[in-house]
Amino acid sequence: MAKPRPLSPHLQIYRPQLTSVMSISHRASGAALAAGTLLLCLWLVALAAGDRWYGVAALVVSHPLGQLVLFGYSVALIYHALNGVRHLSWDRGIGLTIPAVYRSGWIVLLLTVGITALLWTIGI
């Protein structure tokens, strides 16, 4: 009797690679941006609703948890934009070799950290 094998690849078999982790992260950052954009719309509605509601929104945003959400939104926005440029270059046939894919992946990650740190350091 033959040894039973899994019908499809499973996550326990494969070691996560930079390419797969970045692909999953790109999808997750897109979902985070969708949720964050809803919060941005709520902030704009509070702004339009007057001083009282804007004061509530400003209080929520100034809370440490609100700051964490803003930080996560900024990381997701920067990562998704940079990785989107990477994908656009692939669509044009640029950087499709394995070494170039890994190099561009590390560049995206380093730029994400650097740009996010810069934005939060200067206070934008």
N, C-alpha and C positions, 0 to 999 in steps of 0.2 A: 504494500500500500504506500502510495506517495505521501510525502510530508505535506500537510495542509499549508497553503500559503494564503496570505491576505489577498483579497480580490482587487484592492486598489492601494496605492501608497498611503501610508499613515504618518502622522506627524511624529510618532515615536521612532520611526525608522530614520528619518532624515535630520541632519543637523541644520539648524537655521543658517541661511546664508545671507549676506548683505542684500542681495537682490530680492530675495523673498521677504525679508523683514521690511525693506523699503517699500515694496509693493503693498504690503498689508498696511504699513504706516501711511501711505499715500491715501488709501481708501479711508482709513480711520480719521485722518486729518480732514478729508472732505466731509465726512459725517459731522465732525466736531465744528467745522466751519458752518455747516447748515444750521446746527443747533445754536451756535454763537451768533449767527446772523439774525435768528429769531429774537435773541436777547437784545441785539443791537436795535432791532425794530421796536421792541418794548421800550428801550431807552429813548428813542426818538418820539414815540407816542407820549411818554412821560414829559419830555421837553415841550411838546406841543400842548399838553394838558394844563400847563401852568406851574407856578412856583412850588405849590404844595407837592405835586406828584414828582416834579423834578428833584425836589429835596429828598424825597424817599429814594429815588433812583440813585442820587449822588451818595446817599448814606449806604446803600447796598454796595455800590462800586467801591467805596472807600474802606469797607470792611475787609479784613484779611482774606476771607473766603472769596469775596468779590475780586480782590487783587489777584488771587490765584487763578480764578476763571479768566480774567483779562490776560494774565501771563500765558496761560494755556492757549487762549485764542490767538495771541500774537505768535506763539511758536508754531501753531498749526497753519496760520496764514503764511508765514514766511517759508516754512518747509514745503507746503503745498505749491506755492508759487515757484520756488526754486526747482522743485522736482518736476513741476509742469514744464518748465523751460527745458529741463533734461529730456523729458518725453518728446517735446517738440523737436529737439535736435535729432532724436532717434527717428522721428517721422520723416525727417529730411535725409536720413541715411548717415548721419554723423555720429561717431562714437559707438558703433555697434559691436566692436571686438570685445572679448571678455575683459582684457586689461583696461580698456577705455570705460567700460560699464562700471567696473569697480572704482576706478579713479574718479569718475564723475559722481558716483555715489558718495564717496568720502568727501569730495568737494562740497556737495549739497549739504551734508551733515555739518561740516565745519563752518560753512557760510551761515547755516541756520543758527548755530550756536553764537557765532560772532555777531551777526546782524541783530539777533534778539538781545544779546547782552548790550550791544551798543545803543539800541533803542531804549532799553530800560535804564541804562546808565544816564543818558542825556535827558530822560524824562518825557519822552514823547508818548 
